[in-house]
Amino acid sequence: MTTNVYIDGFNLYYGCVKGTPCKWLDLEAFCRTLMPQEQIRTIHYFTARVSGRLDPSAPTRQNTYLRALATLPSVEVHFGSFLTNNVWMLLANPPLRGPRKAQVVKTEEKGSDVNLAATLLMDGFRRAADTVVIVSNDSDLTEPVRLARYELGLRVGVINPHPANKRSLTLSREAHFFKQIRPAAVRSSQFPPTLVDATGTFHKPTSW
């Protein structure tokens, strides 16, 4: 029995990595820790290149992390994109007199959920693995999970990176099995501080 894993990168980041010292996450070690009995073939990681508009050093940190992921033979990275617009939005606590709206910069990550769903189903049609596991809490992925299980006959797992009390019940109900990510699994699955690739030596970002 072989297993492919499909990781919603930003869902994982905001669910259990942001604000912690565990951003230097080795995805192969992470998946082995969560699923020690599975024979993992491919780990698909879905993300988008961040902008330096608010944090000029963010793209450099992300590129360093992507370079670290490139040292893992089983990891394939898929890119969506960010869409930034100036939009008018209602104030949460508008004054009795004066404007009730404010213009804000709205940034949305686009494409990762669609790319994940498309890759998952294409792998299912090709019988690329016997088991597919989604690392996300996004209920928009419920239908692809249902199709993979009931139409394609795959064994399906869902791993939730968000707190247990916020898990998507609609998503987890469609899976054969469900796992909750524990902080210890993230802490024990970090890259070493220094890595080497074909270009040379590089290091974990200092702010991480």
C-alpha positions in Angstrom: 0.0 0.0 0.0 1.5 3.3 -1.1 0.5 6.8 0.1 0.6 10.3 -1.4 0.3 13.3 0.8 -1.2 16.7 -0.3 -0.2 19.6 2.0 -2.0 22.9 1.9 1.0 25.0 2.8 -0.7 28.1 4.1 -3.3 26.1 6.0 -0.5 24.2 7.7 1.4 27.4 8.4 -1.4 29.4 10.0 -2.8 26.3 11.7 0.2 25.1 13.7 3.5 26.8 12.7 2.9 30.6 12.7 4.2 32.2 15.9 6.3 29.2 16.9 10.0 28.4 16.5 9.0 25.4 14.3 8.8 27.0 10.9 11.9 25.0 9.6 9.7 22.0 9.1 11.1 18.9 7.4 8.0 17.6 5.5 9.4 14.0 5.1 10.2 13.7 8.8 6.8 15.3 9.6 4.8 12.8 7.5 6.8 9.8 8.8 6.0 11.0 12.4 2.3 11.4 11.7 2.0 8.2 9.6 4.7 5.7 10.6 2.9 2.8 9.1 2.3 4.4 5.7 4.7 3.8 2.7 4.9 7.4 1.5 5.6 7.8 -2.2 5.2 11.6 -2.9 4.5 14.6 -0.8 2.8 17.4 -2.7 3.3 20.8 -1.1 1.0 23.7 -2.3 2.0 27.3 -1.7 2.5 30.7 -3.3 5.4 33.1 -3.4 4.9 35.7 -0.7 5.3 39.4 -1.3 7.8 41.7 0.5 5.3 44.5 0.6 4.7 44.3 4.3 7.9 42.4 5.3 10.8 42.9 2.9 12.6 39.9 4.3 9.7 37.5 3.9 10.6 36.4 0.3 14.2 35.6 1.3 13.0 33.4 4.2 10.5 31.6 2.0 13.1 31.0 -0.7 15.5 29.6 1.9 12.7 27.2 3.1 11.9 26.2 -0.5 15.6 25.5 -1.0 15.5 23.2 2.1 12.4 21.4 0.7 14.3 20.8 -2.6 16.7 18.6 -0.7 13.9 16.1 0.0 13.5 13.6 -2.8 9.8 12.9 -2.2 8.6 16.5 -2.1 7.1 18.3 -5.1 6.2 22.0 -4.7 3.2 23.5 -6.6 2.7 27.2 -6.8 -0.4 29.3 -6.7 -0.3 33.1 -6.5 -1.2 36.1 -4.4 -3.8 38.7 -5.6 -3.6 42.1 -3.9 -6.2 44.8 -4.3 -7.3 48.0 -2.5 -10.9 47.4 -1.4 -13.4 49.3 0.7 -14.7 47.4 3.8 -17.1 48.1 6.6 -15.6 49.1 10.0 -16.1 46.7 12.8 -17.0 49.5 15.2 -18.0 52.5 13.1 -18.4 55.9 14.8 -21.8 57.4 15.3 -20.8 60.2 12.8 -18.3 59.9 10.1 -17.2 57.2 7.6 -18.5 53.6 8.1 -16.0 52.2 5.6 -12.2 52.2 5.2 -10.0 51.4 2.2 -7.7 48.5 3.0 -5.1 46.4 1.2 -6.6 42.9 0.8 -4.2 40.1 -0.1 -5.6 36.7 -1.1 -3.8 33.5 -1.8 -5.3 32.0 -5.0 -5.0 28.7 -6.6 -3.6 26.4 -3.9 -6.9 24.7 -3.0 -7.7 24.2 -6.7 -4.2 22.9 -7.5 -4.4 20.5 -4.6 -7.9 19.2 -5.6 -6.8 18.8 -9.3 -3.5 17.0 -8.4 -5.3 14.7 -5.9 -7.9 13.7 -8.5 -5.5 13.3 -11.3 -3.3 11.0 -9.1 -6.4 9.1 -8.3 -7.3 8.6 -12.0 -3.7 7.4 -12.6 -3.7 5.2 -9.6 -0.5 6.9 -8.4 -1.0 5.6 -4.9 -3.4 3.4 -2.9 -4.0 6.0 -0.2 -4.2 9.8 -0.4 -3.8 12.0 2.7 -4.8 15.7 2.8 -3.1 18.0 5.3 -5.6 20.8 5.6 -8.7 22.0 7.5 -10.3 23.7 4.4 -13.9 22.5 4.0 -13.7 23.5 0.3 -11.8 20.3 -0.2 -14.7 18.1 1.0 -16.0 17.3 -2.5 -12.5 16.2 -3.9 -12.1 14.0 -0.8 -15.6 12.5 -1.3 -14.8 11.9 -5.0 -11.5 10.3 -4.2 -13.1 7.9 -1.7 -16.4 7.0 -3.3 -15.8 7.5 -7.1 -12.2 6.5 -7.4 -12.1 3.9 -4.6 -9.1 5.3 -2.8 -8.3 5.1 0.9 -8.5 8.7 2.1 -7.0 10.4 5.2 -7.4 13.9 6.6 -4.8 15.5 8.9 -5.9 18.7 10.7 -3.3 21.3 11.4 -5.7 23.6 13.3 -6.9 23.2 16.9 -9.1 20.2 17.4 -12.1 22.4 18.4 -11.9 24.1 15.1 -11.7 21.1 12.8 -13.9 20.9 9.7 -16.4 18.2 10.5 -17.6 18.1 6.9 -14.1 17.4 5.6 -13.1 14.8 8.3 -16.4 12.9 7.9 -15.6 12.0 4.3 -12.3 10.4 5.2 -11.5 6.8 6.2 -9.2 8.1 8.9 -8.5 11.4 10.6 -5.5 12.6 12.6 -4.9 15.7 14.7 -1.5 17.3 14.5 0.1 17.6 17.9 2.8 20.2 18.7 5.3 17.5 19.6 5.1 16.1 16.0 6.0 19.5 14.6 8.8 20.1 17.1 10.4 16.7 16.4 10.3 17.2 12.6 12.7 20.1 12.1 15.5 20.4 9.6 19.0 20.6 11.1 20.1 24.3 11.3 22.6 23.9 8.4 21.9 22.2 5.1 23.9 21.5 2.0 22.7 21.2 -1.6 24.3 21.3 -5.0 24.8 25.1 -4.7 26.5 25.0 -1.3 25.8 25.4 2.4 22.8 27.4 3.7 21.2 28.0 7.1 17.9 28.3 8.8 16.7 31.9 8.8 17.9 33.6 11.9 14.5 35.0 12.9 13.1 31.5 12.9 
